[in-house]
Amino acid sequence: MNLNELLNTRYSIRNYSDKDIPIETINEILEASILAPSGQNKQPWQFHIIRKEENISKLAQIIENKVNELKNYVKEEHKELFENYGKFFDFFRTANTLIFISSKPYSGGLKHIFTEEYLEKMKHEIDTTHTQSVSAAIMILLLKSTELGIGTCWNTNILVAKKEIEEFLKIRKSFNLECLISLGYPENGFNAENLNKKRLSLKKVSIFD
């Protein structure tokens, strides 16, 4: 597939078959991902690959426990909404492979040239360079997976249990968990009905001066 075909074929897959993804294929996907651009070429990403079924189940249970805890804090009038949304937290139970992606906060740039007084004044400013860099790697991961016939879903809902997951994965303290990408062969293939993705028109999202 060329790039346009890949972009039009890719969509979020949440139902996976039990077909195993060869480790060579996972490595091919990751090798493509790390070609992404990053701020000052810092390459701030780290990938935790989970393939053991027991560990996938444990991670899903961590999320389920957290979601059950959160239910106690949902306003009464929104409880049904939260129940319906609940399936989007741990649908990855059926995935063949999980890739948790974390980032190391950006340490480059020009901060070292400014006075402490200025840095203290601007400390509320959040540098998102590392998150943007990781996002570039994620997009390549999604497209490469699609090229190889593998379904994916970019999942940030898992961050409700960010601390617990970081502890389970033993993510280094200097790194920050960004998201989970679940991978698996689509249970029903890439459904043609889902390929006509609704997108806002270019006219609606672009401003030309």
HELIX and SHEET records of a PDB file:
HELIX    1   1 LEU A    3  THR A    9  1                                   7    
HELIX    2   2 ILE A   23  SER A   33  1                                  11    
HELIX    3   3 GLY A   39  ASN A   41  5                                   3    
HELIX    4   4 GLU A   53  LEU A   70  1                                  18    
HELIX    5   5 LYS A   71  TYR A   73  5                                   3    
HELIX    6   6 GLU A   76  HIS A   78  5                                   3    
HELIX    7   7 LYS A   79  TYR A   85  1                                   7    
HELIX    8   8 GLY A   86  PHE A   88  5                                   3    
HELIX    9   9 PHE A   91  THR A   94  5                                   4    
HELIX   10  10 LYS A  111  ILE A  113  5                                   3    
HELIX   11  11 GLU A  116  LYS A  121  1                                   6    
HELIX   12  12 THR A  129  GLU A  147  1                                  19    
HELIX   13  13 ASN A  157  ALA A  161  5                                   5    
HELIX   14  14 LYS A  162  LEU A  169  1                                   8    
HELIX   15  15 ALA A  192  ASN A  194  5                                   3    
HELIX   16  16 LEU A  202  VAL A  205  1                                   4    
SHEET    1   A 4 TRP A  45  ILE A  50  0                                        
SHEET    2   A 4 THR A  97  SER A 103 -1                                        
SHEET    3   A 4 ASN A 176  GLY A 184 -1                                        
SHEET    4   A 4 GLY A 151  ASN A 155 -1                                        
END                                                                             
